[in-house]
Amino acid sequence: MARFKGFSTIGKYKKFTLTDNELIKRDLLNALTIREGELPGRPSYGTRLWNFIFEPNTPDIVRQITAELERTTTYDPRIKINDIIVTTDPSGVVLELVVSFLPDLNPQVLQIKFDEEAQTAQYL
């Protein structure tokens, strides 16, 4: 099995190394935090999810959020999305994702809150 290795300075004091699923989860959160077009040299990288934060929770908006989330995750071949549940929150949107990290394929539930006031996305 391949072993992924990377680093993150978020929430760390001395240990910056992340491996395997923790690295994949950090990379996913980074991709969802970056608005589309903000990364220099990669105009299609990032997400348009922030445009839907305070939209009404209608079936059309949920479909658009789901499509945007699937589009954003296609850039990372290590992630397979099995299910997406979209709920509203007083300060934003909460996404509940059932994902499999390849090559393991063991499903995990991730909850990500998009907070418009703080302009952040974080795992719950």
C-alpha positions, 0 to 999 in steps of 0.5 A, spaced: 500 500 500 502 506 498 504 511 504 502 518 503 506 523 506 506 531 507 506 537 512 501 542 515 502 547 520 495 548 522 493 546 529 500 543 530 506 546 535 512 541 533 510 535 529 508 538 522 508 531 518 501 528 516 501 521 513 495 517 509 488 519 511 490 525 516 494 528 510 488 526 505 483 530 510 487 536 510 488 536 503 480 536 502 479 541 507 484 546 504 481 545 497 474 546 500 477 552 504 480 556 497 475 559 493 476 558 486 481 562 482 485 564 488 490 560 487 496 563 483 497 559 476 491 554 477 485 558 476 480 552 476 483 550 483 478 551 489 471 551 490 465 555 489 461 552 495 462 559 498 457 562 494 451 557 496 452 559 504 446 563 505 442 561 499 435 557 501 436 550 502 432 548 496 433 541 492 436 546 487 441 549 491 443 542 494 444 539 487 448 545 486 452 544 492 453 536 491 455 538 484 460 543 486 463 538 492 464 532 487 467 537 482 472 539 487 474 532 489 475 530 482 482 533 483 484 528 488 484 521 486 485 519 493 478 520 495 471 517 493 465 520 495 459 515 497 454 520 500 453 527 501 448 530 506 447 538 506 444 542 512 443 549 514 446 552 520 445 559 523 452 561 521 453 557 514 452 550 512 454 543 514 456 538 509 456 531 512 460 526 507 461 519 507 468 518 503 472 512 502 480 514 502 483 510 496 486 504 496 483 502 503 475 503 501 473 503 508 468 509 509 468 514 514 463 520 515 466 527 515 462 533 517 465 540 515 462 546 517 462 552 512 462 558 517 461 565 513 462 569 519 469 567 520 470 565 513 473 558 515 471 551 513 473 546 519 471 539 521 466 538 526 
